């Protein structure tokens, strides 16, 4: 399956004579043997609404995802890797690799997922993300275990 989108939008609170655009997205997915695979990209052209500094920001993100259903079980093993580059609020002028590895368990219309999700942003570069009295920027960028429960209707 192949998909593409581009959504114009106006940045709230900013005066502009023309709309800025959300990311242009393109992906392709299919089966490679027993594996469900997907390759995709998001590209955000230069614009104020994603800027990290006072100049307009831009960003490109490319990613690959794979899911391997375990035969005769409700379990699917999953993996994801992405690469992002640009001057945006997400990358903060860095090249960032994000990753996830986990598993889905499906029962009726419910899917439970547990994944380890993280980035390659080092402690030395984590100062670029906001800190609070109880959390450093590194708390935002280091890996974490994440669990989700999804219902399909």
PASEBA-1860 file (N, C-alpha, C; in nm, 3 decimals):
! residues 153
1> XXXXXXXX> 0.084/-0.117/0.000/0.000/0.000/0.000/0.089/0.123/0.000 ~ 0.054/0.221/-0.077/0.132/0.342/-0.093/0.044/0.459/-0.050 ~ 0.102/0.557/0.022/0.022/0.671/0.063/0.104/0.798/0.056 ~ 0.034/0.912/0.042/0.100/1.042/0.039/0.004/1.148/0.089 ~ 0.054/1.246/0.166/-0.028/1.355/0.214/0.053/1.483/0.222 ~ -0.014/1.595/0.213/0.043/1.727/0.240/-0.072/1.813/0.289 ~ -0.057/1.877/0.403/-0.166/1.951/0.464/-0.124/2.096/0.487 ~ -0.188/2.193/0.417/-0.157/2.333/0.448/-0.223/2.372/0.579
9> XXXXXXXX> -0.156/2.457/0.656/-0.215/2.505/0.779/-0.159/2.642/0.813 ~ -0.234/2.716/0.890/-0.190/2.847/0.936/-0.137/2.832/1.077 ~ -0.021/2.888/1.103/0.036/2.883/1.236/-0.043/2.975/1.327 ~ -0.091/2.923/1.439/-0.171/3.000/1.532/-0.086/3.112/1.592 ~ -0.142/3.232/1.595/-0.074/3.344/1.659/0.029/3.413/1.572 ~ 0.043/3.372/1.448/0.141/3.436/1.359/0.067/3.498/1.241 ~ 0.113/3.612/1.198/0.058/3.677/1.081/0.133/3.630/0.958 ~ 0.062/3.585/0.858/0.126/3.539/0.736/0.031/3.559/0.620
17> XXXXXXXX> 0.087/3.594/0.504/0.004/3.611/0.386/-0.019/3.481/0.313 ~ 0.059/3.377/0.344/0.038/3.248/0.281/0.052/3.139/0.386 ~ -0.019/3.029/0.368/-0.012/2.923/0.468/0.124/2.852/0.467 ~ 0.163/2.803/0.583/0.279/2.716/0.590/0.227/2.574/0.578 ~ 0.314/2.482/0.544/0.268/2.347/0.517/0.319/2.249/0.620 ~ 0.232/2.159/0.659/0.272/2.048/0.744/0.362/1.958/0.663 ~ 0.407/1.852/0.721/0.501/1.767/0.648/0.433/1.695/0.531 ~ 0.510/1.679/0.426/0.470/1.596/0.314/0.511/1.454/0.352
25> XXXXXXXX> 0.421/1.361/0.341/0.446/1.225/0.385/0.433/1.129/0.269 ~ 0.522/1.032/0.263/0.515/0.928/0.160/0.560/0.797/0.222 ~ 0.488/0.690/0.197/0.529/0.559/0.251/0.486/0.449/0.156 ~ 0.552/0.338/0.169/0.517/0.218/0.093/0.528/0.101/0.190 ~ 0.434/0.010/0.183/0.436/-0.105/0.273/0.395/-0.231/0.198 ~ 0.434/-0.343/0.251/0.400/-0.471/0.189/0.463/-0.584/0.267 ~ 0.448/-0.704/0.214/0.504/-0.823/0.279/0.636/-0.861/0.212 ~ 0.732/-0.893/0.296/0.860/-0.946/0.252/0.872/-1.081/0.321
33> XXXXXXXX> 0.833/-1.187/0.250/0.822/-1.318/0.315/0.713/-1.308/0.421 ~ 0.739/-1.352/0.545/0.639/-1.344/0.651/0.635/-1.208/0.721 ~ 0.726/-1.118/0.685/0.740/-0.989/0.755/0.654/-0.882/0.688 ~ 0.581/-0.807/0.769/0.511/-0.688/0.723/0.611/-0.573/0.731 ~ 0.643/-0.510/0.618/0.746/-0.406/0.615/0.689/-0.274/0.566 ~ 0.748/-0.166/0.614/0.707/-0.032/0.571/0.829/0.058/0.566 ~ 0.841/0.135/0.458/0.943/0.237/0.443/0.871/0.369/0.421 ~ 0.921/0.474/0.483/0.852/0.601/0.464/0.940/0.721/0.492
41> XXXXXXXX> 0.885/0.837/0.460/0.954/0.963/0.486/0.852/1.073/0.513 ~ 0.892/1.167/0.595/0.819/1.292/0.616/0.918/1.403/0.585 ~ 0.875/1.503/0.509/0.959/1.617/0.480/0.881/1.743/0.509 ~ 0.936/1.828/0.593/0.875/1.957/0.624/0.962/2.065/0.563 ~ 0.910/2.139/0.465/0.989/2.246/0.405/1.013/2.359/0.505 ~ 1.102/2.447/0.470/1.139/2.559/0.557/1.015/2.641/0.594 ~ 0.994/2.659/0.726/0.878/2.733/0.776/0.899/2.770/0.922 ~ 0.827/2.872/0.967/0.842/2.921/1.105/0.786/2.826/1.210
49> XXXXXXXX> 0.679/2.754/1.179/0.609/2.680/1.283/0.685/2.559/1.337 ~ 0.796/2.518/1.275/0.875/2.409/1.332/1.017/2.454/1.366 ~ 1.038/2.585/1.369/1.172/2.639/1.388/1.225/2.610/1.527 ~ 1.353/2.582/1.533/1.425/2.564/1.660/1.484/2.697/1.705 ~ 1.535/2.773/1.612/1.594/2.903/1.643/1.508/3.009/1.576 ~ 1.561/3.129/1.561/1.482/3.238/1.505/1.464/3.227/1.353 ~ 1.542/3.140/1.289/1.525/3.121/1.145/1.418/3.016/1.120 ~ 1.370/3.008/0.997/1.270/2.907/0.963/1.332/2.768/0.977
57> XXXXXXXX> 1.252/2.674/1.023/1.300/2.538/1.040/1.258/2.448/0.925 ~ 1.328/2.338/0.909/1.295/2.236/0.809/1.336/2.102/0.868 ~ 1.283/1.995/0.813/1.318/1.864/0.867/1.287/1.754/0.765 ~ 1.369/1.650/0.765/1.342/1.529/0.688/1.354/1.412/0.785 ~ 1.261/1.319/0.777/1.263/1.199/0.860/1.237/1.081/0.769 ~ 1.325/0.984/0.769/1.305/0.860/0.694/1.302/0.746/0.795 ~ 1.221/0.645/0.767/1.207/0.538/0.864/1.179/0.404/0.797 ~ 1.206/0.299/0.871/1.173/0.162/0.829/1.109/0.092/0.948
65> XXXXXXXX> 1.006/0.014/0.921/0.936/-0.061/1.026/0.915/-0.204/0.978 ~ 0.916/-0.295/1.072/0.892/-0.436/1.039/0.811/-0.500/1.150 ~ 0.724/-0.591/1.111/0.645/-0.669/1.205/0.645/-0.814/1.164 ~ 0.676/-0.902/1.257/0.682/-1.045/1.229/0.580/-1.117/1.315 ~ 0.466/-1.156/1.257/0.367/-1.233/1.334/0.423/-1.372/1.367 ~ 0.406/-1.413/1.491/0.447/-1.547/1.532/0.330/-1.641/1.501 ~ 0.351/-1.740/1.412/0.240/-1.828/1.370/0.171/-1.895/1.488 ~ 0.041/-1.906/1.478/-0.046/-1.973/1.575/-0.044/-1.907/1.713
73> XXXXXXXX> -0.005/-1.779/1.719/-0.009/-1.704/1.845/-0.067/-1.565/1.816 ~ -0.108/-1.492/1.919/-0.156/-1.355/1.899/-0.041/-1.252/1.905 ~ 0.083/-1.297/1.894/0.199/-1.211/1.914/0.262/-1.169/1.781 ~ 0.297/-1.041/1.772/0.373/-0.987/1.659/0.494/-0.914/1.714 ~ 0.612/-0.955/1.671/0.735/-0.885/1.708/0.751/-0.765/1.615 ~ 0.794/-0.650/1.671/0.800/-0.527/1.592/0.934/-0.457/1.609 ~ 0.975/-0.388/1.505/1.095/-0.307/1.510/1.078/-0.181/1.427 ~ 1.149/-0.076/1.465/1.142/0.052/1.396/1.278/0.120/1.408
81> XXXXXXXX> 1.322/0.184/1.300/1.438/0.272/1.305/1.409/0.391/1.215 ~ 1.445/0.510/1.264/1.423/0.631/1.187/1.545/0.722/1.194 ~ 1.556/0.809/1.095/1.666/0.906/1.090/1.606/1.041/1.057 ~ 1.638/1.142/1.138/1.584/1.275/1.118/1.696/1.377/1.113 ~ 1.683/1.474/1.023/1.785/1.576/1.010/1.718/1.708/0.974 ~ 1.768/1.816/1.029/1.715/1.948/0.996/1.728/2.044/1.111 ~ 1.672/2.162/1.091/1.672/2.266/1.191/1.527/2.280/1.239 ~ 1.485/2.188/1.325/1.347/2.189/1.372/1.345/2.176/1.524
89> XXXXXXXX> 1.227/2.194/1.581/1.211/2.177/1.724/1.239/2.035/1.769 ~ 1.228/1.938/1.679/1.258/1.798/1.715/1.407/1.769/1.710 ~ 1.473/1.808/1.602/1.614/1.771/1.586/1.710/1.869/1.651 ~ 1.668/1.992/1.670/1.752/2.094/1.736/1.890/2.102/1.671 ~ 1.895/2.103/1.539/2.019/2.112/1.461/2.107/1.988/1.473 ~ 2.052/1.875/1.513/2.127/1.750/1.521/2.071/1.651/1.419 ~ 2.150/1.551/1.384/2.098/1.434/1.313/2.059/1.336/1.422 ~ 1.935/1.290/1.421/1.883/1.207/1.529/1.836/1.072/1.473
97> XXXXXXXX> 1.879/0.964/1.536/1.829/0.830/1.506/1.732/0.792/1.618 ~ 1.612/0.750/1.580/1.517/0.699/1.679/1.492/0.551/1.650 ~ 1.457/0.476/1.753/1.441/0.332/1.736/1.338/0.280/1.836 ~ 1.284/0.164/1.803/1.191/0.095/1.892/1.197/-0.054/1.860 ~ 1.186/-0.133/1.963/1.174/-0.278/1.948/1.072/-0.324/2.051 ~ 0.980/-0.410/2.008/0.875/-0.451/2.100/0.790/-0.563/2.045 ~ 0.675/-0.580/2.108/0.582/-0.686/2.069/0.438/-0.643/2.093 ~ 0.350/-0.685/2.003/0.205/-0.669/2.017/0.146/-0.802/2.059
105> XXXXXXXX> 0.045/-0.796/2.144/-0.038/-0.913/2.174/-0.181/-0.869/2.146 ~ -0.248/-0.941/2.056/-0.383/-0.904/2.016/-0.484/-1.004/2.070 ~ -0.595/-0.951/2.121/-0.706/-1.033/2.168/-0.834/-0.961/2.129 ~ -0.917/-1.028/2.049/-1.039/-0.969/1.994/-1.005/-0.835/1.929 ~ -1.063/-0.727/1.979/-1.038/-0.594/1.921/-0.936/-0.514/1.999 ~ -0.865/-0.577/2.092/-0.766/-0.509/2.174/-0.624/-0.551/2.134 ~ -0.534/-0.454/2.133/-0.392/-0.483/2.109/-0.311/-0.419/2.220 ~ -0.233/-0.500/2.288/-0.143/-0.453/2.394/-0.002/-0.455/2.337
113> XXXXXXXX> 0.071/-0.346/2.351/0.208/-0.336/2.301/0.301/-0.296/2.414 ~ 0.417/-0.358/2.418/0.526/-0.316/2.505/0.648/-0.300/2.415 ~ 0.710/-0.181/2.422/0.825/-0.152/2.337/0.930/-0.075/2.416 ~ 1.054/-0.093/2.376/1.163/-0.009/2.424/1.186/0.094/2.314 ~ 1.174/0.223/2.349/1.179/0.333/2.253/1.289/0.429/2.294 ~ 1.369/0.475/2.199/1.475/0.569/2.234/1.532/0.642/2.115 ~ 1.634/0.722/2.143/1.707/0.796/2.040/1.856/0.780/2.067 ~ 1.936/0.826/1.971/2.081/0.823/1.989/2.135/0.955/2.044
121> XXXXXXXX> 2.048/1.043/2.092/2.094/1.171/2.144/2.173/1.146/2.273 ~ 2.296/1.193/2.273/2.384/1.170/2.388/2.349/1.262/2.505 ~ 2.395/1.226/2.621/2.377/1.311/2.738/2.438/1.450/2.711 ~ 2.552/1.453/2.641/2.619/1.580/2.612/2.533/1.672/2.526 ~ 2.454/1.615/2.435/2.369/1.697/2.348/2.228/1.717/2.402 ~ 2.193/1.651/2.511/2.055/1.658/2.560/2.021/1.794/2.620 ~ 2.120/1.881/2.640/2.092/2.015/2.692/2.001/2.093/2.597 ~ 1.992/2.050/2.472/1.910/2.121/2.373/1.761/2.105/2.399
129> XXXXXXXX> 1.721/2.004/2.476/1.581/1.983/2.509/1.554/2.046/2.645 ~ 1.431/2.092/2.668/1.403/2.165/2.792/1.421/2.077/2.916 ~ 1.464/2.142/3.022/1.480/2.075/3.150/1.385/2.138/3.251 ~ 1.352/2.061/3.353/1.272/2.114/3.463/1.350/2.087/3.591 ~ 1.292/2.124/3.703/1.360/2.102/3.830/1.379/1.953/3.858 ~ 1.292/1.868/3.802/1.300/1.724/3.831/1.347/1.640/3.712 ~ 1.355/1.699/3.592/1.396/1.623/3.474/1.498/1.699/3.394 ~ 1.599/1.628/3.348/1.695/1.690/3.257/1.650/1.666/3.114
137> XXXXXXXX> 1.714/1.733/3.019/1.686/1.707/2.878/1.713/1.562/2.844 ~ 1.810/1.502/2.913/1.844/1.362/2.884/1.729/1.268/2.923 ~ 1.649/1.305/3.021/1.533/1.223/3.056/1.434/1.214/2.941 ~ 1.434/1.315/2.856/1.343/1.317/2.741/1.399/1.233/2.626 ~ 1.531/1.232/2.608/1.590/1.170/2.491/1.640/1.028/2.511 ~ 1.656/0.983/2.634/1.707/0.847/2.655/1.595/0.745/2.638 ~ 1.634/0.618/2.624/1.537/0.512/2.600/1.447/0.485/2.720 ~ 1.325/0.441/2.690/1.226/0.408/2.792/1.141/0.291/2.744
145> XXXXXXXX> 1.086/0.217/2.838/0.986/0.116/2.807/0.850/0.184/2.804 ~ 0.776/0.160/2.697/0.645/0.221/2.678/0.544/0.110/2.654 ~ 0.429/0.119/2.722/0.321/0.022/2.703/0.196/0.095/2.655 ~ 0.125/0.034/2.559/0.001/0.092/2.509/-0.106/-0.014/2.499 ~ -0.230/0.029/2.508/-0.346/-0.058/2.485/-0.434/0.014/2.384 ~ -0.461/-0.054/2.271/-0.539/0.005/2.162/-0.664/-0.078/2.139 ~ -0.777/-0.010/2.117/-0.902/-0.078/2.085/-0.942/-0.043/1.941 ~ -0.981/-0.143/1.864/-1.028/-0.123/1.727/-1.180/-0.132/1.725
153> X> -1.242/-0.044/1.647/-1.389/-0.045/1.639/-1.432/-0.065/1.496
END
